[in-house]
């Protein structure tokens, strides 16, 4: 059985950093992983950025979520991974991060 890592990305009005965040997940050399984006109803270009990555996403939504913690919890409800984590939308995974977690 292959190990699956789920990554939840909570976000709110972070369109300027969200693209780089999602790119840092999509380009990981460890597969399979799934990506869940929970956007709190952003008023910037976040939804457009999310749509650019839609084919890579297991689930995404953009609606009020009660804040970062509740957004993360909401995201975990859509995850099927053996390992669950989150990455804030203004952060990045370094190359090989998911592989290092899987190997540990």
HELIX and SHEET records of a PDB file:
HELIX    1   1 UNK A   15  UNK A   26  1                                  12    
HELIX    2   2 UNK A   46  UNK A   52  1                                   7    
HELIX    3   3 UNK A   54  UNK A   56  5                                   3    
HELIX    4   4 UNK A   68  UNK A   76  1                                   9    
HELIX    5   5 UNK A   97  UNK A  103  1                                   7    
SHEET    1   A 4 UNK A  59  UNK A  62  0                                        
SHEET    2   A 4 UNK A  33  UNK A  39  1                                        
SHEET    3   A 4 UNK A   5  UNK A  11  1                                        
SHEET    4   A 4 UNK A  83  UNK A  86  1                                        
END                                                                             
